[in-house]
Amino acid sequence: MDARVMIAISRRSALLAASASLLAASGGLALSNDTESAKLARVFADSDEELLKLAPLNATWRGDMRYADQYGDLITNDYMRAYMAYAERDLARISSVNRIALPATGQMLYDVFRYQTEFTLESYRTGAAQINTQDFALDHLNGAHMSFPQAMAAGGQYPFNSVGDYENALKLQGGFALFLDRSIEYMRRGIKRGNVHLQLIVNRMIGQMRDIVTAGVDKSPFLTPTASFPASIGAADRARLTAAFRASIGERIIPVHKRLLDFLEQEYLPAARTGTPGLAALPSGRALYNYYLELFNTTRMSAEEIFAAGEAEVARVLTEMERVKAKVGFKGTLRDFFAFLKSDAQFKFATPDAYLRRYDEIARRVTPMLPKYFSALATLPFEIRPVPQEMASATGGAYYILGTADGSRPGVFYVNTSDLPSRTSPIMTALFLHEAIPGHHFQGSLAVQDQNLPAFLRFLWNSGYVEGWALYCERLGIEMGLYDDPYQYFGMLDLEMFRAARLVVDTGIHAKRWSRDQAIDYMLAHTSLDRNFIALEVDRYIVTPGQATSYKVGELLIKRLRAKAESALGKRFDVRAFHDQVLNTGAIPLHVLEAKIKRWVEGGG
């Protein structure tokens, strides 16, 4: 699904839809029999059902197949008006509940629901949501053209278990094609309003569209489900469905990408920007950036505060780096040390298998340590796999994909084994802690396996929380004794410097009118990354404003909450109990997490 739309509605709806089942759950989340709690549960349930009708793909992705043949509108002015009206009804519904009469858990959910509703309404009233969803519907990283084909490929989010699933998928392909045509229409309006991408971003999109068009039917990800039919589907249906999929791809999917390619080349590229890359160059750029910062961070930190925090973190990490360099006896500059870590044979791997085995070794070392730091443990299966060869050139060093709640599909830590000489060992421990255990796999699995949480809260994504937790886990490795090798410790600092520099560069681009070259030069001066990688990263920050700040914003908050808890509780502080409090209600907004931990500390921990 379109990442921009999903970010706008899923973060909000995941919490407001959580409602009734969370309040009814056991383990301290029990629903009171009082009238206000029952009313709150009805508000949440009614809101969730209305949301699924507005955005039917939300239901399909969570396994509710009632609307599995419907893609939904998600972009037109009619949809925008309908969604705003829905949010206004939500505000009226929540305002009818007496917050003071609710138990503590109910008050927390009330606060989340009201905050999310008011944030949504404000974003529509100011026009930020419309600019985000319509004017900038697509770019080279975000949009339905990137996310939907992956979801509908074999092994993606969409379940291909029956003939009906395949037939519904054909209908969704038609909805997807219509969405792309509508995206062209609203991006054309964006040209008139002065809301356009940089030329270099448009050129990347043109390359992507050209690849899809020239690849043809046989290489389309939409065709892959026809290569792996379930055994329950007979030969006649297989032949019929394969022919239908090929026809749909040839007659709808490829042609709509050709129309998008023509639009980008003939209309959009000539109108694209060439100057200041950030939002500051747009008519309402500063207000739009403030919207993105709150959208991703769920805090009210200003761009100036984030920039200052970034400079402080860069200076702190730099001091630590110099200390480690001195400890290992390296005599050159920090830049020389970076080069040494990338080139020396002791940090290289002879084969991809050797590289993967090192991650297996890290996993075997980390896993037995978990009970010392967590009382609740993730039980869902987990695997380490190489990034598929056809994706390797367009993929970073590693990423994680969450498995299914029933364990039928494991969580997977994908490791890029291409260009093996560039894959060096110092960052491996920190990267494993971030992407796998106790980072993304552990946190995500704890949520999805918890049957006391409602489905949408179990699968909630919130960048500040999710990435903040994963970055916190990298430094937790110090406490766990995992950086006894100073080079692995330096690798952790190297990754941390990357995230700290993002605070400066993202806000520099969008709030301080930095040029693209200025952003690249800053990253080159403060990280070990090469120019080509940094250029790709900076282009990511340009088209996804604010998201790159969420790693450090979230991590700094979690660290601060822990420090306050340790100070207040003294000897009563239990790190396992603290981690449970952070993890046991899913990826809630950061300001809600802060209030939750404060109540926990005031209650004696």
Secondary structure as GFF3:
##gff-version 3
##sequence-region A 1 605
A	DSSP	alpha_helix	3	16	.	.	.	ID=ss1
A	DSSP	alpha_helix	19	24	.	.	.	ID=ss2
A	DSSP	alpha_helix	35	54	.	.	.	ID=ss3
A	DSSP	alpha_helix	56	61	.	.	.	ID=ss4
A	DSSP	three_ten_helix	65	67	.	.	.	ID=ss5
A	DSSP	alpha_helix	77	95	.	.	.	ID=ss6
A	DSSP	three_ten_helix	99	101	.	.	.	ID=ss7
A	DSSP	alpha_helix	104	126	.	.	.	ID=ss8
A	DSSP	alpha_helix	128	130	.	.	.	ID=ss9
A	DSSP	pi_helix	131	135	.	.	.	ID=ss10
A	DSSP	alpha_helix	144	152	.	.	.	ID=ss11
A	DSSP	alpha_helix	163	193	.	.	.	ID=ss12
A	DSSP	alpha_helix	199	215	.	.	.	ID=ss13
A	DSSP	three_ten_helix	221	227	.	.	.	ID=ss14
A	DSSP	alpha_helix	235	248	.	.	.	ID=ss15
A	DSSP	pi_helix	249	253	.	.	.	ID=ss16
A	DSSP	alpha_helix	254	263	.	.	.	ID=ss17
A	DSSP	pi_helix	264	268	.	.	.	ID=ss18
A	DSSP	alpha_helix	269	271	.	.	.	ID=ss19
A	DSSP	three_ten_helix	279	281	.	.	.	ID=ss20
A	DSSP	alpha_helix	285	297	.	.	.	ID=ss21
A	DSSP	alpha_helix	303	327	.	.	.	ID=ss22
A	DSSP	alpha_helix	334	343	.	.	.	ID=ss23
A	DSSP	three_ten_helix	345	347	.	.	.	ID=ss24
A	DSSP	alpha_helix	352	366	.	.	.	ID=ss25
A	DSSP	three_ten_helix	367	372	.	.	.	ID=ss26
A	DSSP	beta_strand	382	386	.	.	.	ID=ss27
A	DSSP	alpha_helix	389	392	.	.	.	ID=ss28
A	DSSP	beta_strand	398	401	.	.	.	ID=ss29
A	DSSP	beta_strand	411	415	.	.	.	ID=ss30
A	DSSP	three_ten_helix	420	422	.	.	.	ID=ss31
A	DSSP	alpha_helix	428	435	.	.	.	ID=ss32
A	DSSP	alpha_helix	440	449	.	.	.	ID=ss33
A	DSSP	alpha_helix	455	458	.	.	.	ID=ss34
A	DSSP	alpha_helix	463	479	.	.	.	ID=ss35
A	DSSP	alpha_helix	486	511	.	.	.	ID=ss36
A	DSSP	alpha_helix	516	526	.	.	.	ID=ss37
A	DSSP	alpha_helix	531	543	.	.	.	ID=ss38
A	DSSP	three_ten_helix	547	549	.	.	.	ID=ss39
A	DSSP	alpha_helix	550	569	.	.	.	ID=ss40
A	DSSP	three_ten_helix	570	572	.	.	.	ID=ss41
A	DSSP	alpha_helix	575	583	.	.	.	ID=ss42
A	DSSP	alpha_helix	590	602	.	.	.	ID=ss43
###
